[in-house]
Amino acid sequence: MTKYLFLHYPKCSTCQKARQWLLDHHIDFEERHIVEKNPSYEELKHWHSLSGRPLKSFFNTSGLKYKELELSSKLPSLNEEEQLRLLASDGMLVKRPLLVGGKTVLSGFKPDIWAGLEN
């Protein structure tokens, strides 16, 4: 049985739906407030390598902080280390919710994708 780490922002309605979905499906998870204890550089680097997805998919591209920093134009010129350090600097830059466990790394909440989780 996999225990997942659920990184979320409690005020986010999508995060609230995802949390309820985990509870409804009896998925074992530990909660972590993504702003109060944002992911570290090392965690993000590891999760990125496990995910097999582009690093940009870890950014909250619709977030105010992303827009305020004008990252849509700046991100392409940053190397992977710079992008990881930027993500680790502020939990509001990270796409949420983020669910991590075993070899699973999911960002954002899509019930049809989450349906494949071990419980």
PyMOL commands that set and color helices and strands:
alter all, ss='L'
color gray80, all
select helices_A, chain A and resi 13-24+41-51+55-58+64-68+71-77+80-89+91-93+111-114
alter helices_A, ss='H'
color red, helices_A
select strands_A, chain A and resi 4-8+29-33+98-101+104-107
alter strands_A, ss='S'
color yellow, strands_A
deselect
rebuild
show_as cartoon
